[in-house]
Amino acid sequence: MNIVVVGAGLSGLTVAATLIGAGANVQIVEADTQIGGRIRAVRDPVSNRVLADLGPTWVWPKYQPVVARWLKRLGLQIFEQFNDGDAVITGYGPVPLRQSLPGQDGIVRIVGGPSALIDALVTRIGHANIRTSAPVSAIIKDGDQNIVVRLASGEAIRADKVILSVPMRVAATTIHLPWAPKALLDAMLGTPTWMATQAKAVVLYDHPFWREQGLSGRIASRTGPLVEAHDHTGIEGAPGAVFGFVGWSPEQRSNDPQGLRRAIVDQLAHCFGTAAASPLDLVVQDWAVNPRIATDLDLSQPADHPTVGPGMLRQSYLDGRLRFAVSEASDLSPGLIEGALSIGERAASDML
Ligand SMILES: Cc1cc2nc3c(=O)[nH]c(=O)nc-3n(C[C@H](O)[C@H](O)[C@H](O)COP(=O)(O)OP(=O)(O)OC[C@H]3O[C@@H](n4cnc5c(N)ncnc54)[C@H](O)[C@@H]3O)c2cc1C
């Protein structure tokens, strides 16, 4: 049996690893030049070690049973989010305020970041089973037994079964699905992609110097451009890193990327002192400009935290031969890493 998984984010890779573990023949086709989807990292150019996460950072295994199970299964370690010392709060008065802010209960980081999940799953799947730069343009029923997965290049891949692991709105607007009933397409269009319109900035320093001043590295700001920031130094302790969410709108960000970078460094110097004015590196990952993640609908209708979508996102189609597996389709923690792992293993077991 030949199963094609469309999309190599965490959900697609979880399905593929589970199916391959059960003896299935699986091929993954991914539109981007790299795998991981919303999970992406800044890596050391020499050692390839992950230095900072450009997508997700946190998991809550104390409250997330599926994350806890997969961390154990893949042999991955966790460590606490650093939050010792004062946060810096700006925009509430003429000068920055120092104040301790409680951390979230159970919030932790994965050693090597969520990219360690991707790397471990790829080891189980095998690079030979993953094709990148292969955007799918149509999924069509072909007789009673076959499905054709058509690539934008025109190539047709025949499959016995298909798992569609693409954000729901991206699938509904960019992949031709002639068999899909209108109610299903409407449900897909009504499912926002979590964090799709966000931009995340990571700033690297030689070491986390703010800790020496009794600062936690945390910023809460009404003025921005980073509306919140956190210490993002890895477990090794160097380089020092801070990450923050950018408060500028997608339009402001694309109109003035250089101005944004200057404003981020100025803000960090204002909060942490002049040592922050000379970072080793600054990377802004703008997810809103990635058409494989964010659609015009996401940009025009800002989303709240995802809620559980309708059951039709978890049903099978094409006589049981097609299922969805993307975090937002999950009925457990939709939009989060927990949701991606959960829908991934569920789609695989339902398919088998
Ligand atoms: C900035 C940011 C911060 C986040 N923080 C957290 C956090 O701290 N904790 C947490 O739990 N979650 C967080 N999340 C959410 C988490 O990243 C997602 O839940 C998870 O990565 C989703 O994985 P997925 O495989 O379901 O979808 P995706 O990662 O979106 O994967 C979908 C894949 O489909 C591919 N694709 C799209 N169209 C096609 C096509 N036509 N053909 C082939 N392939 C296609 C895409 O390129 C992509 O690789 C964050 C997300 C972002 C962006």
The ligand as a Gaussian input file, in Angstrom:
#p B3LYP/6-31G(d) Opt

LIG

0 1
 C        5.785000      31.988000      15.826000
 C        5.095000      30.735000      16.303000
 C        5.154000      30.400000      17.644000
 C        4.517000      29.249000      18.109000
 N        4.665000      28.918000      19.431000
 C        4.196000      27.724000      19.876000
 C        4.546000      27.255000      21.177000
 O        5.322000      27.895000      21.904000
 N        4.036000      26.049000      21.555000
 C        3.210000      25.298000      20.746000
 O        2.776000      24.218000      21.180000
 N        2.908000      25.700000      19.480000
 C        3.383000      26.885000      19.030000
 N        3.164000      27.274000      17.725000
 C        2.317000      26.405000      16.863000
 C        3.095000      25.186000      16.292000
 O        4.206000      25.669000      15.597000
 C        2.177000      24.420000      15.339000
 O        1.073000      23.879000      16.067000
 C        2.826000      23.214000      14.633000
 O        4.146000      23.465000      14.247000
 C        1.944000      22.863000      13.434000
 O        2.483000      21.783000      12.710000
 P        1.652000      21.184000      11.475000
 O        2.473000      20.097000      10.875000
 O        0.292000      20.828000      11.926000
 O        1.472000      22.389000      10.444000
 P        2.603000      23.200000       9.643000
 O        3.823000      23.321000      10.482000
 O        1.936000      24.442000       9.190000
 O        2.968000      22.271000       8.401000
 C        2.265000      22.309000       7.186000
 C        3.219000      21.976000       6.062000
 O        2.479000      21.902000       4.830000
 C        3.306000      22.448000       3.803000
 N        2.466000      22.788000       2.639000
 C        1.603000      23.831000       2.493000
 N        1.018000      23.802000       1.276000
 C        1.526000      22.699000       0.640000
 C        1.292000      22.133000      -0.653000
 N        0.435000      22.656000      -1.549000
 N        1.981000      21.005000      -0.989000
 C        2.852000      20.428000      -0.115000
 N        3.102000      20.938000       1.125000
 C        2.433000      22.064000       1.498000
 C        3.931000      23.658000       4.483000
 O        5.050000      24.153000       3.764000
 C        4.299000      23.053000       5.850000
 O        5.568000      22.458000       5.829000
 C        3.790000      28.406000      17.221000
 C        3.744000      28.745000      15.855000
 C        4.395000      29.880000      15.401000
 C        4.371000      30.216000      13.928000

